[in-house]
Amino acid sequence: MYGLVESSTAADRAVTLIAVDAASLSRTARKLGGGAARWIESCGFRADTGSFCLVPDARGQARCVLVGVSRGDDIYALAALPQRLPPGRYRLDADNGIALDTSSAALGWGLGAYRFTRYRKPAREPAQFVLEREQARAAAAQLDAVYRVRDLVNTPTEDLGPAELAAAVRALGKQHGAKYREWVGDALLKHNFPTIHAVGRASHRAPRLLELRWGRARDPHVVLVGKGVCFDSGGLDIKTADGMRWMKKDMGGAAHAIALAGLIMAAKLPLRLTLLVPAVENAVSANAYRPGEVIRTRAGITVEIDNTDAEGRLVLCDALAYAAEQDPELILDFATLTGAARVALGPELPALFSNRDDLADAVLRAGTQVQDPLWRLPLWQPYLGMLDSRIADIGNAGSSRLGGAITAALYLQRFVPDRLPWLHLDVYAWNDADRPGRPAGGEAQALRAFFAWLSARYAPK
């Protein structure tokens, strides 16, 4: 699974992979012998990063593969190989070339092996990477979480509406012995989740709030919140065709929160976990919520609807208010919230906001350490004035498009008391094009960074 194979007799039949750079290529070629050296030269192989050269033996069978790498701890060093090498088994040669960090290499190989196969069979099986059992299992835990995000985000809304997202959370809870409950349709109004209901009421698929609880009561309480807008038409402020095309991915925040919850439970981190996912479809119908309406949120804050396409912050604000009522040690939320974050930072850097400098710095460091980058943007309080309303406590969208990621985060901050540490990730959850280890489509971004940070923070004493 994940293109990884546990070492056994399989290693005896595996082709060796030798990592080289420009400085080590000549030395490595000489060690392989004159025939191999001439072959490598005739192929024009120069050890450019991401390139490879398959070297045959005297019978024309694969003897080894030279792989150009830039540095030994790059998780994407081997990421192109699962889909480009001939199907079969491969293992690292630790005695030749330059040393690769096996854990990083295994993770990158697994990321490169991914293909979304729900609707069509892959053209080929990925090449397999042979590892020691513990290395394979350590990589598989993180790959399972990344694959979960990618699969959820890639699945079209017809097959992943609010009910299907609920089924995924319920199944995860059953796997780890967690307690699950949900509020559906008008039950949201009865139990005071009015903004979640307002956004989702126009769809033929009832809106829901999903809750998963796991862990011991005496452990520190962490709440994960994920935006679960399974499709976003924009509502009555309807999107353009181009803007709507990929809105199946608007539940990417929920996918991240679900996957992170799975990592935490699988690792049995000593914390008490609550996962909250407001799951809705923002549709258009006769009872769709309208621009100009005022909604009284769970927190009692009144919100004037300036734009029905700013729906993510509406479903999140009730979930955040509910999270705050539980007085946890940490609240973390994940959302595909604004295009403005992509304009500011591009598609590869999720935008991090926090009301605690030390926590934000720690997550940024973790992201650097595990090659899962993110970037902090400020909760610039003067911009809160952009959300002023003449008739309500706050508007749901800014008076200007400038600083849109910041004003969205400031809106959410209104629903988190200052006493509670809070981090908000505005994530793209998508690759626009294929790159090694990062195929086009749904993507987990900063997931490994958050898990590394939480693992260090809550490591068993």
Residue pairs with C-beta under 8 A, 6 or more apart in sequence:
1 140
2 110
2 113
2 114
2 139
2 140
2 143
2 144
2 147
3 82
3 109
3 110
3 112
3 113
3 126
3 127
3 128
3 129
4 106
4 109
4 110
4 113
4 128
4 129
4 131
4 136
4 139
4 140
4 143
5 89
5 128
5 129
5 130
5 131
5 136
6 130
6 131
6 132
6 133
6 136
6 137
7 91
7 130
7 131
7 132
7 133
7 136
10 89
10 130
11 89
11 91
11 130
13 89
14 88
14 89
14 90
14 91
14 130
15 62
15 63
15 64
15 65
15 88
15 89
15 90
15 91
16 63
16 64
16 65
16 90
16 91
16 92
16 93
17 64
17 65
17 67
17 78
17 81
17 90
17 91
17 92
17 93
18 28
18 64
18 65
18 66
18 67
18 93
18 96
18 97
19 67
19 69
19 72
19 77
19 92
19 97
19 98
19 99
19 100
20 28
20 47
20 66
20 67
20 68
20 69
20 97
20 98
21 47
21 68
21 69
21 70
21 98
22 46
22 47
24 47
24 97
24 98
25 40
25 45
25 46
25 47
25 66
28 66
28 96
28 97
29 36
29 37
29 40
29 41
30 37
31 96
32 40
32 55
32 63
32 64
35 58
36 55
36 63
39 53
39 55
39 56
40 53
40 55
40 66
43 53
45 51
45 52
45 53
45 66
45 68
46 68
47 66
47 68
47 69
48 68
49 68
49 69
49 70
50 68
50 80
50 436
51 67
51 68
52 65
52 66
52 67
52 68
52 80
52 81
52 84
52 85
53 65
53 66
54 62
54 65
54 85
54 86
55 62
55 63
55 64
55 65
55 66
56 62
56 63
57 63
62 86
62 88
64 93
65 81
65 85
65 90
66 97
67 77
67 78
67 81
69 77
69 98
69 100
70 77
71 77
72 98
72 99
72 100
72 101
73 100
73 101
73 104
74 104
74 108
74 371
75 104
75 105
75 107
75 108
75 111
75 370
75 371
75 437
76 108
76 111
76 112
76 371
76 436
76 437
76 438
77 100
77 104
77 105
77 108
78 100
78 105
78 108
78 109
78 112
78 129
79 108
79 109
79 111
79 112
79 436
79 437
79 438
80 112
80 436
80 437
81 90
81 109
81 112
81 127
82 109
82 112
82 113
82 126
82 127
82 128
82 129
83 112
83 113
83 115
83 124
83 126
83 127
84 127
85 127
86 127
87 124
87 125
87 126
87 127
87 128
88 127
88 128
89 127
89 128
89 129
89 130
90 127
90 128
90 129
90 130
91 129
91 130
91 131
92 100
92 102
92 105
102 131
102 135
103 135
103 138
103 139
104 371
105 129
106 129
106 131
106 135
106 136
106 138
106 139
107 139
107 142
107 143
108 436
108 437
109 129
110 129
110 139
110 140
110 143
110 146
111 143
111 146
111 437
111 438
112 126
112 436
112 437
113 126
113 127
114 146
114 147
114 150
114 439
115 122
115 126
115 439
116 150
116 151
116 154
116 439
116 441
116 442
118 151
118 154
118 155
118 159
131 139
141 263
141 266
141 267
142 263
142 448
142 451
144 262
144 266
145 259
145 260
145 262
145 263
145 444
145 447
145 448
145 451
146 259
146 444
146 447
146 448
148 255
148 258
148 259
148 262
149 252
149 255
149 256
149 258
149 259
149 429
149 442
149 443
149 444
149 447
150 441
150 442
150 443
150 444
151 442
152 160
152 165
152 168
152 251
152 254
152 255
152 258
152 442
153 248
153 249
153 251
153 252
153 255
153 429
153 430
153 441
153 442
153 443
154 248
154 441
154 442
155 248
156 248
157 230
157 231
157 248
157 281
160 230
160 248
160 251
161 203
161 205
161 230
161 231
161 281
162 200
162 203
162 205
162 206
162 207
162 208
162 228
162 230
162 279
162 280
162 281
163 205
163 206
163 208
164 230
165 208
165 210
165 228
165 230
165 251
165 254
165 277
165 279
166 182
166 208
166 210
166 279
168 258
169 180
169 210
169 212
169 258
169 275
169 277
170 180
172 178
172 212
172 258
172 261
172 262
172 265
173 179
173 180
173 212
173 214
174 180
175 262
175 265
176 214
176 262
176 265
176 266
177 214
178 212
178 213
178 214
178 265
178 273
179 212
179 213
179 214
180 210
180 211
180 212
180 213
181 211
182 208
182 209
182 210
182 211
183 191
183 193
183 208
183 209
184 206
184 207
184 208
185 197
185 206
185 207
185 208
186 197
188 194
188 196
188 197
188 207
188 208
188 209
189 197
192 298
192 318
193 209
193 278
193 298
193 318
193 319
193 322
194 295
194 296
194 297
194 298
194 318
195 295
195 297
195 298
195 303
195 314
195 315
195 317
195 318
196 207
196 208
196 209
196 278
196 280
196 314
196 315
196 318
196 319
197 207
198 289
198 293
198 295
198 314
199 207
199 229
199 235
199 280
199 282
199 289
199 311
199 314
199 315
200 206
200 207
200 208
200 279
200 280
200 281
200 282
200 315
201 207
201 287
201 288
201 289
202 235
202 282
202 283
202 284
202 285
202 286
202 287
202 288
202 289
203 280
203 281
203 282
203 283
203 285
204 283
205 230
205 281
207 278
207 279
207 280
207 281
207 315
208 278
208 279
208 280
209 276
209 277
209 278
209 279
209 318
209 319
209 322
210 228
210 275
210 276
210 277
210 278
210 279
211 274
211 275
211 276
212 261
212 273
212 274
212 275
213 272
213 273
213 274
213 275
214 261
214 264
214 265
214 272
214 273
214 275
215 270
215 271
215 272
215 273
216 270
216 272
217 272
218 272
219 270
219 271
219 272
220 270
220 271
220 272
220 329
220 330
220 458
221 271
221 272
221 273
221 274
221 326
221 327
221 328
221 329
221 330
222 264
222 271
222 272
222 273
222 274
222 328
222 329
222 330
222 331
222 332
222 454
223 273
223 274
223 275
223 276
223 323
223 326
223 328
223 330
223 331
223 332
224 257
224 260
224 261
224 273
224 274
224 275
224 276
224 332
224 333
224 334
225 257
225 276
225 277
225 316
225 319
225 320
225 323
225 331
225 332
225 333
225 334
226 251
226 253
226 254
226 255
226 256
226 257
226 258
226 275
226 276
226 277
226 333
226 334
226 335
227 250
227 251
227 252
227 253
227 254
227 278
227 312
227 315
227 316
227 333
227 334
227 335
227 336
227 337
228 251
228 253
228 254
228 277
228 278
228 279
228 280
228 315
229 247
229 250
229 251
229 280
229 281
229 282
229 311
229 312
229 315
229 336
230 248
230 250
230 251
230 279
230 280
230 281
231 247
231 248
231 250
231 281
231 282
231 283
232 239
232 244
232 247
232 250
232 282
232 309
232 311
232 312
233 239
233 244
233 247
233 282
233 283
233 284
234 243
234 244
234 282
234 308
234 309
235 282
235 283
235 284
235 288
235 289
235 308
235 309
235 311
236 284
236 288
236 289
236 290
236 291
236 308
237 291
237 307
237 308
237 309
238 244
238 284
238 309
239 247
239 309
246 430
249 336
249 429
249 430
249 442
250 282
250 312
250 336
251 279
251 336
252 334
252 335
252 336
252 427
252 428
252 429
252 430
252 442
253 312
253 333
253 334
253 335
253 336
253 337
253 425
253 427
253 429
254 277
254 279
254 334
255 429
255 442
255 444
256 334
256 425
256 427
256 429
256 444
256 445
256 446
256 447
257 275
257 276
257 277
257 332
257 333
257 334
258 275
258 277
259 444
259 447
260 332
260 334
260 447
260 450
260 451
260 454
261 273
261 275
263 447
263 451
264 271
264 273
264 451
264 454
265 273
267 451
267 455
269 454
269 455
269 458
270 458
270 460
271 454
271 458
274 323
274 326
274 328
276 319
276 322
276 323
277 319
278 315
278 316
278 318
278 319
280 311
280 315
282 308
282 309
282 311
288 308
289 295
289 305
289 308
290 305
290 308
291 305
291 306
291 307
291 308
292 304
292 305
293 304
293 305
294 302
294 303
294 304
294 305
294 391
294 392
295 302
295 303
295 305
295 314
296 302
296 303
297 303
297 317
297 318
297 321
297 415
298 317
298 318
298 321
298 322
299 317
299 318
299 321
299 324
299 414
299 415
301 317
301 393
301 394
301 414
301 415
302 392
302 393
302 394
303 314
303 317
303 389
303 392
303 393
303 394
303 395
303 396
304 389
304 390
304 391
304 392
304 394
304 395
304 396
305 314
305 395
305 396
306 389
306 395
306 396
306 397
307 396
307 397
310 396
310 397
310 408
312 335
312 336
312 337
312 408
313 335
313 337
313 396
313 408
313 411
313 412
314 396
316 333
316 335
316 337
316 412
316 415
317 411
317 412
317 414
317 415
319 333
320 331
320 333
320 412
320 415
320 416
321 415
323 331
324 331
324 415
324 416
324 417
324 420
327 420
328 420
329 421
330 359
330 420
330 421
330 422
330 423
331 416
331 420
331 421
331 422
331 423
332 422
332 423
332 424
332 425
332 450
333 412
333 422
333 423
333 424
333 425
334 425
334 427
335 424
335 425
335 426
335 427
336 426
336 427
336 428
336 429
337 405
337 408
337 409
337 426
338 404
338 405
338 408
338 426
339 404
340 401
340 403
340 404
340 405
340 406
340 408
341 350
341 351
341 377
341 404
341 405
341 426
341 428
342 428
343 404
344 351
344 377
344 405
345 351
345 375
345 377
347 428
347 430
347 431
347 432
348 373
348 428
348 445
349 373
349 374
349 375
350 374
350 375
350 425
350 426
350 427
350 428
350 445
350 446
351 374
351 375
351 376
351 377
351 405
351 409
351 425
351 426
351 427
352 360
352 363
352 364
352 374
352 375
352 376
352 377
352 423
352 424
352 425
352 426
352 446
353 360
353 376
353 377
353 378
353 379
353 406
353 409
353 413
353 423
353 424
353 425
353 426
354 360
354 363
354 376
354 379
354 421
354 422
354 423
354 424
355 379
355 413
355 416
355 418
355 421
355 422
356 421
356 422
356 423
359 421
359 423
360 376
360 423
362 453
362 456
362 457
363 374
363 423
363 446
363 449
363 450
363 453
364 374
364 375
364 376
366 372
366 449
366 450
366 452
366 453
366 456
367 373
367 374
367 446
367 449
367 452
369 452
370 448
370 449
370 452
372 445
372 446
372 447
372 448
372 449
372 452
373 446
373 449
374 425
374 445
374 446
374 449
377 405
377 406
377 409
378 406
379 406
379 409
379 410
379 413
380 403
380 406
380 410
381 410
383 398
383 403
383 406
383 407
383 410
384 407
384 410
386 398
386 399
386 400
386 403
386 407
387 394
387 395
387 396
387 397
387 398
387 399
387 407
387 410
387 411
388 394
388 395
388 399
389 395
394 411
394 414
396 411
397 407
398 404
398 407
405 426
408 426
409 424
409 426
412 424
413 422
413 424
416 422
425 446
425 450
427 445
427 446
428 443
428 445
429 442
429 443
429 444
429 445
430 441
430 442
430 443
431 438
431 439
431 440
431 441
431 442
431 443
432 440
433 440
434 440
